[in-house]
């Protein structure tokens, strides 16, 4: 994750634009992953990535609406090229046939990256309103981490298996020893 921005000079408008762009970048990457994998069944990895894209888009829209309410149509000074991989999952993360669990772990890692970004940025923020916004966004990322951890905890054992592993099952439907410890 990286940014070219000097956090000590960010205005509230810049910070809202930055936060929106972070969500947009994550949205685009999740959509790319979903399209790349293609949905083969409800609840598969592509479906997980599509759901994450919807969540990132929704969060980005909420931040953008807040920015417009405060600053109208003032031209943004922050650009998508000012950031890279702040919350977006790593390019090499998806794999054809990956399990839903692995997809959720990619999402979990991305939400943790976003938390770390805001947490580290707070060290350099000087404007009180920007500091308050980044604290709020960091706390929201904590909620997102907890949400994904709760989803992972409720996944059935079948969600741990890659689609390519389905042929490895015992014909009687029992888990093999290698699958019991994953």
C-alpha positions in Angstrom: 0.0 0.0 0.0 1.3 3.4 -0.9 0.4 7.0 -1.4 2.2 10.0 -2.8 0.4 12.3 -0.4 1.7 14.4 2.5 -0.9 13.8 5.2 0.1 16.9 7.1 -1.2 19.1 4.3 -4.5 17.3 3.6 -7.7 19.4 3.9 -10.9 17.7 4.9 -12.0 17.8 1.3 -8.8 16.1 0.2 -9.2 13.5 2.9 -12.7 12.7 1.8 -11.6 12.5 -1.8 -8.7 10.2 -0.7 -11.1 8.0 1.2 -13.5 7.8 -1.7 -10.6 6.9 -4.1 -9.5 4.1 -1.7 -12.9 2.6 -1.9 -13.1 3.0 -5.7 -9.7 1.3 -6.1 -10.9 -1.6 -3.9 -14.2 -1.8 -5.8 -12.5 -2.0 -9.2 -10.1 -4.7 -8.0 -12.8 -6.9 -6.5 -14.9 -6.5 -9.7 -11.8 -7.5 -11.7 -11.4 -10.6 -9.6 -15.0 -11.6 -9.8 -15.0 -11.2 -13.6 -11.7 -13.0 -13.8 -12.9 -16.0 -11.9 -16.5 -16.1 -13.2 -19.3 -17.4 -10.9 -19.8 -21.1 -11.2 -22.1 -21.5 -8.1 -23.7 -19.4 -5.4 -21.3 -18.7 -2.7 -18.2 -19.4 -4.7 -15.0 -17.2 -4.6 -16.3 -15.0 -7.4 -19.5 -14.4 -5.5 -17.4 -13.4 -2.5 -15.5 -10.9 -4.5 -18.6 -9.5 -6.1 -20.2 -9.0 -2.7 -17.0 -7.2 -1.5 -17.2 -5.0 -4.6 -20.8 -4.0 -3.7 -19.7 -3.2 -0.1 -16.7 -1.1 -1.3 -18.9 0.8 -3.8 -21.6 1.5 -1.1 -18.9 2.8 1.3 -17.4 4.9 -1.4 -20.8 6.4 -2.3 -21.4 7.3 1.3 -18.1 9.1 1.6 -18.6 10.9 -1.7 -22.1 12.0 -0.7 -20.6 13.5 2.5 -17.9 15.2 0.5 -20.5 16.7 -1.9 -22.7 17.9 1.0 -19.7 19.8 2.5 -17.8 21.0 -0.6 -20.2 20.8 -3.5 -18.7 20.3 -6.9 -15.2 21.7 -6.1 -12.6 20.0 -8.2 -10.7 17.3 -6.4 -7.0 17.7 -5.9 -6.4 14.1 -5.0 -6.2 11.6 -7.9 -6.4 7.8 -8.2 -2.7 7.9 -9.3 -1.9 9.3 -5.8 -2.6 5.9 -4.2 -1.9 2.2 -4.9 -3.1 -0.9 -3.1 -4.3 0.9 0.0 -7.4 -1.3 0.5 -7.5 -3.1 -2.8 -6.6 -6.8 -2.6 -3.3 -7.9 -4.1 -3.3 -8.5 -7.8 -2.1 -12.1 -7.5 -4.7 -13.1 -4.9 -7.3 -14.8 -7.0 -6.9 -18.3 -8.3 -9.3 -20.3 -10.5 -11.2 -22.7 -8.3 -10.2 -21.1 -5.1 -12.4 -21.8 -2.1 -14.8 -19.2 -0.6 -12.7 -19.3 2.5 -9.6 -18.2 0.6 -11.6 -15.4 -1.0 -12.8 -14.2 2.4 -9.2 -14.4 3.7 -8.2 -12.1 0.8 -11.0 -9.7 1.8 -9.9 -9.9 5.4 -6.3 -9.0 4.5 -7.5 -6.0 2.5 -9.6 -4.7 5.3 -6.7 -5.0 7.7 -4.5 -3.1 5.1 -7.0 -0.3 5.2 -7.0 -0.2 9.0 -3.2 0.0 9.0 -3.3 2.7 6.4 -5.5 5.0 8.4 -3.8 4.1 11.6 -0.4 5.0 10.2 -1.7 8.1 8.5 -3.0 9.5 11.7 0.6 10.0 12.9 1.1 12.6 10.2 -2.3 14.3 10.1 -2.3 17.8 11.6 -5.8 19.1 10.8 -8.3 18.2 13.6 -11.2 17.5 11.2 -9.0 15.3 9.0 -7.8 13.5 12.2 -11.4 12.9 13.3 -12.3 11.6 9.8 -9.4 9.2 9.7 -10.2 7.9 13.2 -13.7 7.3 12.0 -12.6 5.5 8.9 -10.1 3.4 10.8 -12.8 2.4 13.2 -15.1 1.4 10.3 -12.3 -0.8 8.9 -12.2 -2.5 12.4 -15.9 -3.2 12.0 -15.3 -4.6 8.5 -12.6 -6.9 9.8 -14.9 -8.1 12.5 -17.7 -8.6 10.0 -15.5 -10.8 7.8 -14.1 -12.7 10.7 -17.7 -13.5 11.8 -18.6 -14.7 8.3 -15.5 -16.9 8.2 -16.4 -18.4 11.5 -19.8 -19.4 10.2 -18.6 -21.0 6.9 -19.4 -24.6 6.5 -16.5 -27.1 6.1 -17.2 -27.3 2.4 -16.3 -23.6 2.0 -12.7 -24.6 2.9 -12.2 -26.7 -0.2 -11.0 -25.4 -3.5 -13.2 -26.4 -6.4 -10.3 -28.4 -7.8 -10.2 -30.4 -4.6 -13.8 -31.7 -5.0 -12.6 -34.7 -7.0 -10.4 -35.7 -4.0 -13.3 -36.5 -1.7 -14.0 -40.0 -0.6 -16.8 -41.5 -2.7 -18.9 -42.0 0.4 -18.9 -38.3 1.1 -16.6 -38.5 4.1 -13.7 -36.0 4.6 -10.3 -37.4 3.9 -7.7 -37.1 6.7 -5.9 -34.3 4.8 -9.2 -32.3 4.8 -9.8 -32.6 8.5 -7.0 -30.3 9.5 -7.5 -27.4 7.0 
